[in-house]
Every structure is written in structure tokens, then in C-alpha cells.
Amino acid sequence: MALDYKNPNDWGRCSFTDNALKLQQFKALNPTATKREINSFLCSLYLPLTGTEFLATHETIDDHPYSAAFGQFLGNGIDPDIANILAFGENRFDLISDDFDDPVRQLATRIYSRFEDMGYWDELPQESSDIDYDNIPY
């Protein structure tokens, strides 16, 4: 059973309602989605863009609002979407693995901790003129 939320009266009233509708549509279209896939989807609702989307639309990561962190996570083999979530300062290592001893999760944790110790997320990033946060389609 696929849900169809294309009724214009359902959309645009409130971002919370829109995100709830998107979640229901995601669950209907992906009935076998794992908890990790659903969590990843939920995290992507609150970010201005996904990592995969960013890489597909930009030639360099220098335009990313948190390019240093994003580059570090990507450069160490983290999935682009998870790297993007971590780069925005979200402490979501469970998206990598539920196993605390997973070497990739431990590496991501060390990288994240270094950026956190430097106060990397204490200030808002300079917005790139290439990213129009108000008009990014979800």
C-alpha cells in the first residue's frame, strides 16, 4: 500500500506536518526499511541537503557549510549521507554501526571529537552563495 501525499492541501501548512507526511510516505514506499535507514531518512529531513545530493551538484566540497568536517569524514570512508549528518554536528554514530567496537565508528568518533574540542560547531558557518537553503527540494 503506497500512500500518495500529493494533495496540495496537505503540504506547506507546517514543516512538522510536511516532515511527518514525508516519513509516512517513506515508510509506505519502503516497508522493509531497517531502523538505521529510517533514522537516516529522519536526519536528512532536518538538514538543508544530503551528502549524496551535495556531491552530485557541486564540483568541490569547499562550498559545503562545514567543508572541513565533511571532507574528513568522506576522506576516511564514511558514507556521504552519514558524513553530511556528522559534519553538521549531529552525534549520530549509530548510523554507521550499532557496534561500539566497529573500527569505522571509532574513527568517526575520534574525528568528531577533535572537531568538537576545537569548537568547530560553536559558530554558524558562512553560507555559500551556491546553496539556496530556502529552495532545496525534499
C-alpha angles and dihedrals in degrees: 000000000000118000119222114209098174094116104121090215089064097052132069100022095106134351090231091055091045091051091047090052091048090051092050091048091049091051092048093050093043106038092163095049114140124233089255092054091049091048091049090050092049092050091051090056091066098044122082091234142358124248093243091048091050094050091048094053102038132060094209135026090229089094093059112108089232098029098155094056094038090052093048093051093045092046091055095054101264115150110261095241093048091043089054093051091049092045090058088058098259110148094219106140089144087077088066097046141328088224111095089202093057105125093219092051091048091049092049090049092053092048091047092048092052091053091045092050089053091053090243095157096040093094130047114254123248106259116238116232088227094065117073101191094187095058105042108125118229 
